[in-house]
Amino acid sequence: MAITLPNEYGYVLLAASSTFFVNTLHTMLTSSARKKSGIKYPNSYASAEQADKDPKAFAFNCAQRAHNNFTENLTPFLGALLISGLRYPVYAAGLGALWSAGRVMFALGYTSSGPQGRILGSALGALSDIVLKLAAAYTALGFALEW
């Protein structure tokens, strides 16, 4: 089977490339919070005792958790984006852009307001993610069954 990329697949690649910059934002937020909190490497998080006593340590934990959540979700998102884009490149790219925007909102909300601040970005990211995953499954099924 030969797969021909649609003319609009470049938009899918642009959406995928946006995640590089979202990751850089997370890195900057986490590094800044680490520096402010004084939590030294190799510690990934402030201890529960530190976070309970020091708002800067708590903020570092929030930034670190937001970044980890991003990396946990990145691989399945990219797979769904790249697969669904084979049949629906414009829709996939739009959903990919929404996902990245949601992840920026998630990062900024979580790092500025704690766990409650992540809700809106989480909802936007989850909605676009599930639609991409369904489109990817449908696309894969179509290729498998040759329709």
N, C-alpha and C positions, 0 to 999 in steps of 0.2 A: 504494500500500500504506500502510495506517495501522498505526502501532505503538502499542500500548497498554502503558503501563508497568505491571508487576505491582505489587500492593499492597505487597509487601515490598522494592520497589526502593530505598526509603529506606535500608535496610541497606547496599546497594551504595554509595550516596552517602556514608554514614558511613565505610565502608572507604576510599573514595577520599579523603575529608577527612582521614583519619588520616595520609596522606602529607605533609600540610602540616606536621604536628608532627614527623614523622621528619626532614623537611628542616631544620626549626628546630634539632633536636638536632645534626644534622651541622654546621650553621652555627656553633653554639656550640662544638662540639668543635674545629672547624678554626680558629676565631678565637682560642680559648684557646691552642691549640698554636702558632699563628703568633706570638702575643704572647710566649709563653715562649721560642720559638726565636730571636726577633729578625729573622726573615725579613721584609723590607720589601716593601710593594706597589711595583711591580706584579708582582713575582716570584710565579709560581704555585706553585713548588716550590723547596726548597733544592737546590743543586747536588749532584751525586753526591759530590763532595769534602767539602762541608759535612756531608752526611748521614752519611758514613763516619766523620767526626771528632767529630760532636756528636750525642748521643742525642736532644736536643731538636729538632734539625733533622730527624732521622730520624722522630721522632714526628709532626712537622708534615707530612712527606711522607705518612705513613700516614693521617693524618686527612684530608688533601687528596684522596688517592687514594680513600678510602672515600666521601667526598662526591661526587667525580666519578663513581664507579661507581654510586652511587644515582641521580644525575641521568641517566646513560646508560640506566639500566633503567626509569626512571619512566614515560616516554611509552608504550612497548610494554605495560607492566604496566597502566596506566590504560585503554588501549584494550581490552585483553583483559578487564579487570574490567567495564567498562561494557557491552561487547557480550555477554559471557557472562551478565551479570546480567539481560539482557532475557528469558531463558528460565529461568535458574537463579539467581534473586536471593539466596536464602539460602545456597546453596553458594558462589556467587561471593563474597558478602560474607565468609563464613567463610574462604575462601582468601585474600581480600584482607587480612583481619586477620592471618592467618598470615604473609603476605608482609611486612606492615609490622613484625610482631614479629621476623621474620627479619632485616629490614633494621636494626632497632635492635640486635639481637645482633651483626650484622655490624659496625656502626659502633663499638659499645663494645669488641668483641673486637679489631678492627683497631687502634683508637687506644690500647688498653691493652697489647696483646701483639704488635703487628706483624702481618705477613701471615698467620702461622699462626693468629692469633686470630680471623680472619674465617671460618674453615671451617664451623663449625656454623651460623652465621647464613646463610652463602652456600647451604648445602645446603637449609635450610628455605625460603629465598626461591626458590631454583631449582625445587624440587619444586612449590611452590604456583603458581609462574609458569607452568611447563609445563602443568599441569592447566588453569589458566585459559585459556591459549592454545589448547589443544585444545577446550575448551568453547566458546570464542569462535568458532573455525573451524566447529564443529558447529552452533552457533547461526546463524552467517551463512549456512551452507549450507542450513539449514532455511528461513530467510527467502527465500533466492534461489530455492529449489525449491518454496516455498510448502507446507511440511509442518511 
